[in-house]
Amino acid sequence: MDLLSLIQWPAFAASVAAAWLVASDSRPKRNAGFWVFILSNVLWVAWGIHTSAYALLALQFCLAAMNVRGMLKTET
């Protein structure tokens, strides 16, 4: 197993941590959660490129756009 294959595990952990944070009643934790989600999107994209998982890549770009929207809505 090469190093790029291992990216899926921190991507997984970041996704779970972000979901936990976004569900918080605390606005700062929700904001942090969206940033962690963006990090997970970047990690998943890196892994998706490495494995030629094109549907995953498309999903991550869509989810990243939704995370940016969530950040903007949480800020107001």
PDB file of N, CA, C and O in Angstrom:
ATOM      1  N   MET A   1       0.857  -1.187   0.000  1.00  0.00           N
ATOM      2  CA  MET A   1       0.000   0.000   0.000  1.00  0.00           C
ATOM      3  C   MET A   1       0.896   1.240   0.000  1.00  0.00           C
ATOM      4  O   MET A   1       1.800   1.360   0.827  1.00  0.00           O
ATOM      5  N   ASP A   2       0.638   2.156  -0.930  1.00  0.00           N
ATOM      6  CA  ASP A   2       1.443   3.370  -0.988  1.00  0.00           C
ATOM      7  C   ASP A   2       0.863   4.453  -0.064  1.00  0.00           C
ATOM      8  O   ASP A   2      -0.249   4.327   0.450  1.00  0.00           O
ATOM      9  N   LEU A   3       1.633   5.496   0.125  1.00  0.00           N
ATOM     10  CA  LEU A   3       1.243   6.554   1.058  1.00  0.00           C
ATOM     11  C   LEU A   3      -0.047   7.254   0.662  1.00  0.00           C
ATOM     12  O   LEU A   3      -0.852   7.597   1.528  1.00  0.00           O
ATOM     13  N   LEU A   4      -0.259   7.472  -0.631  1.00  0.00           N
ATOM     14  CA  LEU A   4      -1.482   8.157  -1.055  1.00  0.00           C
ATOM     15  C   LEU A   4      -2.732   7.340  -0.741  1.00  0.00           C
ATOM     16  O   LEU A   4      -3.807   7.904  -0.539  1.00  0.00           O
ATOM     17  N   SER A   5      -2.597   6.025  -0.701  1.00  0.00           N
ATOM     18  CA  SER A   5      -3.745   5.192  -0.343  1.00  0.00           C
ATOM     19  C   SER A   5      -4.160   5.412   1.104  1.00  0.00           C
ATOM     20  O   SER A   5      -5.318   5.195   1.458  1.00  0.00           O
ATOM     21  N   LEU A   6      -3.227   5.839   1.938  1.00  0.00           N
ATOM     22  CA  LEU A   6      -3.523   6.063   3.358  1.00  0.00           C
ATOM     23  C   LEU A   6      -4.307   7.347   3.606  1.00  0.00           C
ATOM     24  O   LEU A   6      -4.840   7.539   4.698  1.00  0.00           O
ATOM     25  N   ILE A   7      -4.386   8.229   2.610  1.00  0.00           N
ATOM     26  CA  ILE A   7      -5.101   9.501   2.773  1.00  0.00           C
ATOM     27  C   ILE A   7      -6.568   9.273   3.120  1.00  0.00           C
ATOM     28  O   ILE A   7      -7.186  10.115   3.772  1.00  0.00           O
ATOM     29  N   GLN A   8      -7.131   8.145   2.693  1.00  0.00           N
ATOM     30  CA  GLN A   8      -8.545   7.890   2.966  1.00  0.00           C
ATOM     31  C   GLN A   8      -8.853   7.863   4.461  1.00  0.00           C
ATOM     32  O   GLN A   8      -9.970   8.195   4.857  1.00  0.00           O
ATOM     33  N   TRP A   9      -7.896   7.478   5.296  1.00  0.00           N
ATOM     34  CA  TRP A   9      -8.178   7.380   6.733  1.00  0.00           C
ATOM     35  C   TRP A   9      -8.259   8.737   7.414  1.00  0.00           C
ATOM     36  O   TRP A   9      -9.203   8.957   8.173  1.00  0.00           O
ATOM     37  N   PRO A  10      -7.328   9.663   7.191  1.00  0.00           N
ATOM     38  CA  PRO A  10      -7.534  10.999   7.754  1.00  0.00           C
ATOM     39  C   PRO A  10      -8.737  11.705   7.124  1.00  0.00           C
ATOM     40  O   PRO A  10      -9.398  12.503   7.788  1.00  0.00           O
ATOM     41  N   ALA A  11      -9.027  11.421   5.856  1.00  0.00           N
ATOM     42  CA  ALA A  11     -10.212  12.006   5.220  1.00  0.00           C
ATOM     43  C   ALA A  11     -11.471  11.518   5.922  1.00  0.00           C
ATOM     44  O   ALA A  11     -12.383  12.300   6.191  1.00  0.00           O
ATOM     45  N   PHE A  12     -11.517  10.242   6.212  1.00  0.00           N
ATOM     46  CA  PHE A  12     -12.634   9.658   6.954  1.00  0.00           C
ATOM     47  C   PHE A  12     -12.765  10.308   8.334  1.00  0.00           C
ATOM     48  O   PHE A  12     -13.853  10.730   8.725  1.00  0.00           O
ATOM     49  N   ALA A  13     -11.650  10.384   9.066  1.00  0.00           N
ATOM     50  CA  ALA A  13     -11.673  10.959  10.419  1.00  0.00           C
ATOM     51  C   ALA A  13     -12.110  12.425  10.385  1.00  0.00           C
ATOM     52  O   ALA A  13     -12.884  12.865  11.235  1.00  0.00           O
ATOM     53  N   ALA A  14     -11.612  13.177   9.403  1.00  0.00           N
ATOM     54  CA  ALA A  14     -11.995  14.585   9.290  1.00  0.00           C
ATOM     55  C   ALA A  14     -13.483  14.719   8.979  1.00  0.00           C
ATOM     56  O   ALA A  14     -14.140  15.617   9.505  1.00  0.00           O
ATOM     57  N   SER A  15     -14.020  13.850   8.142  1.00  0.00           N
ATOM     58  CA  SER A  15     -15.448  13.896   7.805  1.00  0.00           C
ATOM     59  C   SER A  15     -16.310  13.654   9.041  1.00  0.00           C
ATOM     60  O   SER A  15     -17.295  14.356   9.269  1.00  0.00           O
ATOM     61  N   VAL A  16     -15.931  12.660   9.832  1.00  0.00           N
ATOM     62  CA  VAL A  16     -16.697  12.342  11.041  1.00  0.00           C
ATOM     63  C   VAL A  16     -16.586  13.480  12.061  1.00  0.00           C
ATOM     64  O   VAL A  16     -17.588  13.882  12.652  1.00  0.00           O
ATOM     65  N   ALA A  17     -15.379  13.997  12.266  1.00  0.00           N
ATOM     66  CA  ALA A  17     -15.187  15.102  13.213  1.00  0.00           C
ATOM     67  C   ALA A  17     -15.960  16.337  12.765  1.00  0.00           C
ATOM     68  O   ALA A  17     -16.563  17.023  13.590  1.00  0.00           O
ATOM     69  N   ALA A  18     -15.947  16.624  11.469  1.00  0.00           N
ATOM     70  CA  ALA A  18     -16.665  17.789  10.950  1.00  0.00           C
ATOM     71  C   ALA A  18     -18.166  17.653  11.158  1.00  0.00           C
ATOM     72  O   ALA A  18     -18.830  18.617  11.540  1.00  0.00           O
ATOM     73  N   ALA A  19     -18.701  16.471  10.913  1.00  0.00           N
ATOM     74  CA  ALA A  19     -20.137  16.257  11.127  1.00  0.00           C
ATOM     75  C   ALA A  19     -20.492  16.474  12.592  1.00  0.00           C
ATOM     76  O   ALA A  19     -21.539  17.044  12.901  1.00  0.00           O
ATOM     77  N   TRP A  20     -19.634  16.027  13.486  1.00  0.00           N
ATOM     78  CA  TRP A  20     -19.854  16.220  14.925  1.00  0.00           C
ATOM     79  C   TRP A  20     -19.875  17.718  15.254  1.00  0.00           C
ATOM     80  O   TRP A  20     -20.749  18.187  15.983  1.00  0.00           O
ATOM     81  N   LEU A  21     -18.919  18.452  14.717  1.00  0.00           N
ATOM     82  CA  LEU A  21     -18.828  19.886  15.008  1.00  0.00           C
ATOM     83  C   LEU A  21     -19.987  20.672  14.400  1.00  0.00           C
ATOM     84  O   LEU A  21     -20.528  21.568  15.049  1.00  0.00           O
ATOM     85  N   VAL A  22     -20.372  20.358  13.183  1.00  0.00           N
ATOM     86  CA  VAL A  22     -21.440  21.087  12.510  1.00  0.00           C
ATOM     87  C   VAL A  22     -22.772  20.909  13.235  1.00  0.00           C
ATOM     88  O   VAL A  22     -23.642  21.776  13.158  1.00  0.00           O
ATOM     89  N   ALA A  23     -22.932  19.804  13.928  1.00  0.00           N
ATOM     90  CA  ALA A  23     -24.173  19.550  14.671  1.00  0.00           C
ATOM     91  C   ALA A  23     -24.215  20.263  16.020  1.00  0.00           C
ATOM     92  O   ALA A  23     -25.201  20.145  16.747  1.00  0.00           O
ATOM     93  N   SER A  24     -23.173  20.991  16.358  1.00  0.00           N
ATOM     94  CA  SER A  24     -23.094  21.670  17.652  1.00  0.00           C
ATOM     95  C   SER A  24     -24.057  22.857  17.730  1.00  0.00           C
ATOM     96  O   SER A  24     -24.406  23.457  16.714  1.00  0.00           O
ATOM     97  N   ASP A  25     -24.470  23.179  18.932  1.00  0.00           N
ATOM     98  CA  ASP A  25     -25.271  24.379  19.173  1.00  0.00           C
ATOM     99  C   ASP A  25     -24.405  25.642  19.193  1.00  0.00           C
ATOM    100  O   ASP A  25     -24.916  26.758  19.097  1.00  0.00           O
ATOM    101  N   SER A  26     -23.109  25.451  19.318  1.00  0.00           N
ATOM    102  CA  SER A  26     -22.167  26.565  19.400  1.00  0.00           C
ATOM    103  C   SER A  26     -21.784  27.042  18.000  1.00  0.00           C
ATOM    104  O   SER A  26     -21.316  26.252  17.180  1.00  0.00           O
ATOM    105  N   ARG A  27     -21.981  28.330  17.729  1.00  0.00           N
ATOM    106  CA  ARG A  27     -21.637  28.881  16.413  1.00  0.00           C
ATOM    107  C   ARG A  27     -20.151  28.715  16.080  1.00  0.00           C
ATOM    108  O   ARG A  27     -19.830  28.338  14.953  1.00  0.00           O
ATOM    109  N   PRO A  28     -19.227  28.982  17.023  1.00  0.00           N
ATOM    110  CA  PRO A  28     -17.806  28.772  16.683  1.00  0.00           C
ATOM    111  C   PRO A  28     -17.481  27.316  16.329  1.00  0.00           C
ATOM    112  O   PRO A  28     -16.667  27.061  15.442  1.00  0.00           O
ATOM    113  N   LYS A  29     -18.105  26.378  17.011  1.00  0.00           N
ATOM    114  CA  LYS A  29     -17.870  24.967  16.689  1.00  0.00           C
ATOM    115  C   LYS A  29     -18.449  24.619  15.312  1.00  0.00           C
ATOM    116  O   LYS A  29     -17.841  23.867  14.551  1.00  0.00           O
ATOM    117  N   ARG A  30     -19.625  25.171  15.000  1.00  0.00           N
ATOM    118  CA  ARG A  30     -20.203  24.935  13.673  1.00  0.00           C
ATOM    119  C   ARG A  30     -19.299  25.498  12.589  1.00  0.00           C
ATOM    120  O   ARG A  30     -19.055  24.843  11.576  1.00  0.00           O
ATOM    121  N   ASN A  31     -18.800  26.720  12.799  1.00  0.00           N
ATOM    122  CA  ASN A  31     -17.882  27.319  11.817  1.00  0.00           C
ATOM    123  C   ASN A  31     -16.632  26.455  11.647  1.00  0.00           C
ATOM    124  O   ASN A  31     -16.187  26.217  10.524  1.00  0.00           O
ATOM    125  N   ALA A  32     -16.074  25.991  12.754  1.00  0.00           N
ATOM    126  CA  ALA A  32     -14.898  25.115  12.688  1.00  0.00           C
ATOM    127  C   ALA A  32     -15.240  23.838  11.931  1.00  0.00           C
ATOM    128  O   ALA A  32     -14.427  23.336  11.154  1.00  0.00           O
ATOM    129  N   GLY A  33     -16.438  23.316  12.156  1.00  0.00           N
ATOM    130  CA  GLY A  33     -16.862  22.104  11.465  1.00  0.00           C
ATOM    131  C   GLY A  33     -16.868  22.265   9.961  1.00  0.00           C
ATOM    132  O   GLY A  33     -16.461  21.353   9.240  1.00  0.00           O
ATOM    133  N   PHE A  34     -17.326  23.416   9.469  1.00  0.00           N
ATOM    134  CA  PHE A  34     -17.319  23.627   8.024  1.00  0.00           C
ATOM    135  C   PHE A  34     -15.895  23.695   7.479  1.00  0.00           C
ATOM    136  O   PHE A  34     -15.631  23.216   6.376  1.00  0.00           O
ATOM    137  N   TRP A  35     -14.978  24.285   8.241  1.00  0.00           N
ATOM    138  CA  TRP A  35     -13.576  24.304   7.815  1.00  0.00           C
ATOM    139  C   TRP A  35     -12.990  22.894   7.803  1.00  0.00           C
ATOM    140  O   TRP A  35     -12.224  22.545   6.905  1.00  0.00           O
ATOM    141  N   VAL A  36     -13.346  22.092   8.790  1.00  0.00           N
ATOM    142  CA  VAL A  36     -12.859  20.704   8.827  1.00  0.00           C
ATOM    143  C   VAL A  36     -13.475  19.924   7.662  1.00  0.00           C
ATOM    144  O   VAL A  36     -12.812  19.080   7.059  1.00  0.00           O
ATOM    145  N   PHE A  37     -14.745  20.209   7.346  1.00  0.00           N
ATOM    146  CA  PHE A  37     -15.351  19.572   6.175  1.00  0.00           C
ATOM    147  C   PHE A  37     -14.585  19.936   4.899  1.00  0.00           C
ATOM    148  O   PHE A  37     -14.359  19.072   4.051  1.00  0.00           O
ATOM    149  N   ILE A  38     -14.186  21.192   4.755  1.00  0.00           N
ATOM    150  CA  ILE A  38     -13.411  21.608   3.584  1.00  0.00           C
ATOM    151  C   ILE A  38     -12.083  20.831   3.533  1.00  0.00           C
ATOM    152  O   ILE A  38     -11.654  20.388   2.468  1.00  0.00           O
ATOM    153  N   LEU A  39     -11.445  20.676   4.695  1.00  0.00           N
ATOM    154  CA  LEU A  39     -10.222  19.876   4.754  1.00  0.00           C
ATOM    155  C   LEU A  39     -10.503  18.446   4.300  1.00  0.00           C
ATOM    156  O   LEU A  39      -9.727  17.872   3.535  1.00  0.00           O
ATOM    157  N   SER A  40     -11.597  17.877   4.764  1.00  0.00           N
ATOM    158  CA  SER A  40     -11.925  16.510   4.356  1.00  0.00           C
ATOM    159  C   SER A  40     -12.196  16.447   2.851  1.00  0.00           C
ATOM    160  O   SER A  40     -11.825  15.470   2.201  1.00  0.00           O
ATOM    161  N   ASN A  41     -12.839  17.478   2.289  1.00  0.00           N
ATOM    162  CA  ASN A  41     -13.059  17.518   0.841  1.00  0.00           C
ATOM    163  C   ASN A  41     -11.732  17.485   0.089  1.00  0.00           C
ATOM    164  O   ASN A  41     -11.586  16.760  -0.895  1.00  0.00           O
ATOM    165  N   VAL A  42     -10.776  18.264   0.553  1.00  0.00           N
ATOM    166  CA  VAL A  42      -9.457  18.307  -0.090  1.00  0.00           C
ATOM    167  C   VAL A  42      -8.786  16.934  -0.010  1.00  0.00           C
ATOM    168  O   VAL A  42      -8.218  16.458  -0.993  1.00  0.00           O
ATOM    169  N   LEU A  43      -8.852  16.304   1.157  1.00  0.00           N
ATOM    170  CA  LEU A  43      -8.243  14.980   1.317  1.00  0.00           C
ATOM    171  C   LEU A  43      -8.924  13.944   0.429  1.00  0.00           C
ATOM    172  O   LEU A  43      -8.258  13.121  -0.199  1.00  0.00           O
ATOM    173  N   TRP A  44     -10.262  13.989   0.381  1.00  0.00           N
ATOM    174  CA  TRP A  44     -10.981  13.040  -0.479  1.00  0.00           C
ATOM    175  C   TRP A  44     -10.669  13.268  -1.941  1.00  0.00           C
ATOM    176  O   TRP A  44     -10.577  12.308  -2.706  1.00  0.00           O
ATOM    177  N   VAL A  45     -10.503  14.529  -2.354  1.00  0.00           N
ATOM    178  CA  VAL A  45     -10.151  14.824  -3.744  1.00  0.00           C
ATOM    179  C   VAL A  45      -8.768  14.244  -4.062  1.00  0.00           C
ATOM    180  O   VAL A  45      -8.570  13.649  -5.121  1.00  0.00           O
ATOM    181  N   ALA A  46      -7.823  14.418  -3.147  1.00  0.00           N
ATOM    182  CA  ALA A  46      -6.484  13.853  -3.366  1.00  0.00           C
ATOM    183  C   ALA A  46      -6.560  12.338  -3.526  1.00  0.00           C
ATOM    184  O   ALA A  46      -5.921  11.767  -4.409  1.00  0.00           O
ATOM    185  N   TRP A  47      -7.334  11.703  -2.678  1.00  0.00           N
ATOM    186  CA  TRP A  47      -7.474  10.245  -2.765  1.00  0.00           C
ATOM    187  C   TRP A  47      -8.227   9.850  -4.027  1.00  0.00           C
ATOM    188  O   TRP A  47      -7.876   8.867  -4.680  1.00  0.00           O
ATOM    189  N   GLY A  48      -9.260  10.610  -4.373  1.00  0.00           N
ATOM    190  CA  GLY A  48     -10.031  10.319  -5.573  1.00  0.00           C
ATOM    191  C   GLY A  48      -9.227  10.441  -6.848  1.00  0.00           C
ATOM    192  O   GLY A  48      -9.395   9.645  -7.772  1.00  0.00           O
ATOM    193  N   ILE A  49      -8.359  11.427  -6.905  1.00  0.00           N
ATOM    194  CA  ILE A  49      -7.467  11.570  -8.063  1.00  0.00           C
ATOM    195  C   ILE A  49      -6.531  10.367  -8.140  1.00  0.00           C
ATOM    196  O   ILE A  49      -6.327   9.789  -9.207  1.00  0.00           O
ATOM    197  N   HIS A  50      -5.970  10.004  -6.994  1.00  0.00           N
ATOM    198  CA  HIS A  50      -5.031   8.878  -6.930  1.00  0.00           C
ATOM    199  C   HIS A  50      -5.676   7.570  -7.379  1.00  0.00           C
ATOM    200  O   HIS A  50      -5.022   6.743  -8.014  1.00  0.00           O
ATOM    201  N   THR A  51      -6.948   7.380  -7.056  1.00  0.00           N
ATOM    202  CA  THR A  51      -7.624   6.114  -7.366  1.00  0.00           C
ATOM    203  C   THR A  51      -8.529   6.206  -8.597  1.00  0.00           C
ATOM    204  O   THR A  51      -9.205   5.237  -8.943  1.00  0.00           O
ATOM    205  N   SER A  52      -8.544   7.352  -9.249  1.00  0.00           N
ATOM    206  CA  SER A  52      -9.409   7.588 -10.419  1.00  0.00           C
ATOM    207  C   SER A  52     -10.886   7.384 -10.084  1.00  0.00           C
ATOM    208  O   SER A  52     -11.648   6.849 -10.889  1.00  0.00           O
ATOM    209  N   ALA A  53     -11.273   7.813  -8.902  1.00  0.00           N
ATOM    210  CA  ALA A  53     -12.668   7.698  -8.456  1.00  0.00           C
ATOM    211  C   ALA A  53     -13.396   8.987  -8.841  1.00  0.00           C
ATOM    212  O   ALA A  53     -13.532   9.900  -8.027  1.00  0.00           O
ATOM    213  N   TYR A  54     -13.854   9.048 -10.071  1.00  0.00           N
ATOM    214  CA  TYR A  54     -14.390  10.288 -10.619  1.00  0.00           C
ATOM    215  C   TYR A  54     -15.732  10.692 -10.001  1.00  0.00           C
ATOM    216  O   TYR A  54     -16.000  11.882  -9.837  1.00  0.00           O
ATOM    217  N   ALA A  55     -16.561   9.735  -9.664  1.00  0.00           N
ATOM    218  CA  ALA A  55     -17.822  10.071  -8.998  1.00  0.00           C
ATOM    219  C   ALA A  55     -17.550  10.671  -7.622  1.00  0.00           C
ATOM    220  O   ALA A  55     -18.238  11.601  -7.201  1.00  0.00           O
ATOM    221  N   LEU A  56     -16.556  10.146  -6.929  1.00  0.00           N
ATOM    222  CA  LEU A  56     -16.174  10.698  -5.626  1.00  0.00           C
ATOM    223  C   LEU A  56     -15.658  12.128  -5.788  1.00  0.00           C
ATOM    224  O   LEU A  56     -15.961  12.995  -4.969  1.00  0.00           O
ATOM    225  N   LEU A  57     -14.890  12.370  -6.832  1.00  0.00           N
ATOM    226  CA  LEU A  57     -14.390  13.724  -7.092  1.00  0.00           C
ATOM    227  C   LEU A  57     -15.546  14.691  -7.322  1.00  0.00           C
ATOM    228  O   LEU A  57     -15.567  15.782  -6.752  1.00  0.00           O
ATOM    229  N   ALA A  58     -16.496  14.299  -8.145  1.00  0.00           N
ATOM    230  CA  ALA A  58     -17.655  15.156  -8.407  1.00  0.00           C
ATOM    231  C   ALA A  58     -18.429  15.416  -7.115  1.00  0.00           C
ATOM    232  O   ALA A  58     -18.845  16.543  -6.845  1.00  0.00           O
ATOM    233  N   LEU A  59     -18.616  14.365  -6.326  1.00  0.00           N
ATOM    234  CA  LEU A  59     -19.318  14.518  -5.050  1.00  0.00           C
ATOM    235  C   LEU A  59     -18.594  15.499  -4.142  1.00  0.00           C
ATOM    236  O   LEU A  59     -19.235  16.346  -3.520  1.00  0.00           O
ATOM    237  N   GLN A  60     -17.288  15.404  -4.054  1.00  0.00           N
ATOM    238  CA  GLN A  60     -16.531  16.273  -3.147  1.00  0.00           C
ATOM    239  C   GLN A  60     -16.587  17.729  -3.580  1.00  0.00           C
ATOM    240  O   GLN A  60     -16.621  18.620  -2.732  1.00  0.00           O
ATOM    241  N   PHE A  61     -16.599  17.989  -4.887  1.00  0.00           N
ATOM    242  CA  PHE A  61     -16.730  19.375  -5.340  1.00  0.00           C
ATOM    243  C   PHE A  61     -18.116  19.931  -5.004  1.00  0.00           C
ATOM    244  O   PHE A  61     -18.250  21.093  -4.619  1.00  0.00           O
ATOM    245  N   CYS A  62     -19.133  19.099  -5.153  1.00  0.00           N
ATOM    246  CA  CYS A  62     -20.491  19.524  -4.777  1.00  0.00           C
ATOM    247  C   CYS A  62     -20.598  19.748  -3.269  1.00  0.00           C
ATOM    248  O   CYS A  62     -21.179  20.739  -2.825  1.00  0.00           O
ATOM    249  N   LEU A  63     -20.040  18.831  -2.489  1.00  0.00           N
ATOM    250  CA  LEU A  63     -20.082  18.981  -1.032  1.00  0.00           C
ATOM    251  C   LEU A  63     -19.277  20.191  -0.573  1.00  0.00           C
ATOM    252  O   LEU A  63     -19.671  20.871   0.375  1.00  0.00           O
ATOM    253  N   ALA A  64     -18.157  20.466  -1.230  1.00  0.00           N
ATOM    254  CA  ALA A  64     -17.364  21.646  -0.869  1.00  0.00           C
ATOM    255  C   ALA A  64     -18.174  22.913  -1.097  1.00  0.00           C
ATOM    256  O   ALA A  64     -18.131  23.830  -0.276  1.00  0.00           O
ATOM    257  N   ALA A  65     -18.913  22.975  -2.203  1.00  0.00           N
ATOM    258  CA  ALA A  65     -19.767  24.140  -2.464  1.00  0.00           C
ATOM    259  C   ALA A  65     -20.832  24.266  -1.374  1.00  0.00           C
ATOM    260  O   ALA A  65     -21.126  25.370  -0.915  1.00  0.00           O
ATOM    261  N   MET A  66     -21.402  23.150  -0.966  1.00  0.00           N
ATOM    262  CA  MET A  66     -22.406  23.187   0.104  1.00  0.00           C
ATOM    263  C   MET A  66     -21.773  23.599   1.434  1.00  0.00           C
ATOM    264  O   MET A  66     -22.414  24.276   2.237  1.00  0.00           O
ATOM    265  N   ASN A  67     -20.539  23.204   1.671  1.00  0.00           N
ATOM    266  CA  ASN A  67     -19.852  23.595   2.904  1.00  0.00           C
ATOM    267  C   ASN A  67     -19.548  25.093   2.911  1.00  0.00           C
ATOM    268  O   ASN A  67     -19.654  25.741   3.953  1.00  0.00           O
ATOM    269  N   VAL A  68     -19.178  25.639   1.777  1.00  0.00           N
ATOM    270  CA  VAL A  68     -18.982  27.092   1.687  1.00  0.00           C
ATOM    271  C   VAL A  68     -20.303  27.807   1.963  1.00  0.00           C
ATOM    272  O   VAL A  68     -20.335  28.805   2.683  1.00  0.00           O
ATOM    273  N   ARG A  69     -21.378  27.302   1.395  1.00  0.00           N
ATOM    274  CA  ARG A  69     -22.713  27.877   1.655  1.00  0.00           C
ATOM    275  C   ARG A  69     -23.045  27.807   3.149  1.00  0.00           C
ATOM    276  O   ARG A  69     -23.552  28.771   3.723  1.00  0.00           O
ATOM    277  N   GLY A  70     -22.759  26.682   3.760  1.00  0.00           N
ATOM    278  CA  GLY A  70     -22.998  26.527   5.202  1.00  0.00           C
ATOM    279  C   GLY A  70     -22.181  27.500   6.023  1.00  0.00           C
ATOM    280  O   GLY A  70     -22.673  28.057   7.005  1.00  0.00           O
ATOM    281  N   MET A  71     -20.929  27.709   5.628  1.00  0.00           N
ATOM    282  CA  MET A  71     -20.094  28.673   6.351  1.00  0.00           C
ATOM    283  C   MET A  71     -20.693  30.071   6.259  1.00  0.00           C
ATOM    284  O   MET A  71     -20.757  30.799   7.250  1.00  0.00           O
ATOM    285  N   LEU A  72     -21.127  30.433   5.064  1.00  0.00           N
ATOM    286  CA  LEU A  72     -21.698  31.776   4.876  1.00  0.00           C
ATOM    287  C   LEU A  72     -22.989  31.947   5.676  1.00  0.00           C
ATOM    288  O   LEU A  72     -23.222  33.010   6.252  1.00  0.00           O
ATOM    289  N   LYS A  73     -23.822  30.920   5.716  1.00  0.00           N
ATOM    290  CA  LYS A  73     -25.076  31.015   6.448  1.00  0.00           C
ATOM    291  C   LYS A  73     -24.860  31.018   7.964  1.00  0.00           C
ATOM    292  O   LYS A  73     -25.619  31.650   8.699  1.00  0.00           O
ATOM    293  N   THR A  74     -23.832  30.315   8.426  1.00  0.00           N
ATOM    294  CA  THR A  74     -23.542  30.262   9.860  1.00  0.00           C
ATOM    295  C   THR A  74     -22.966  31.586  10.343  1.00  0.00           C
ATOM    296  O   THR A  74     -23.164  31.966  11.497  1.00  0.00           O
ATOM    297  N   GLU A  75     -22.261  32.283   9.473  1.00  0.00           N
ATOM    298  CA  GLU A  75     -21.634  33.553   9.845  1.00  0.00           C
ATOM    299  C   GLU A  75     -22.669  34.638  10.116  1.00  0.00           C
ATOM    300  O   GLU A  75     -22.417  35.537  10.918  1.00  0.00           O
ATOM    301  N   THR A  76     -23.822  34.574   9.468  1.00  0.00           N
ATOM    302  CA  THR A  76     -24.809  35.647   9.618  1.00  0.00           C
ATOM    303  C   THR A  76     -25.681  35.452  10.821  1.00  0.00           C
ATOM    304  O   THR A  76     -26.562  36.270  11.084  1.00  0.00           O
TER     305      THR A  76
END
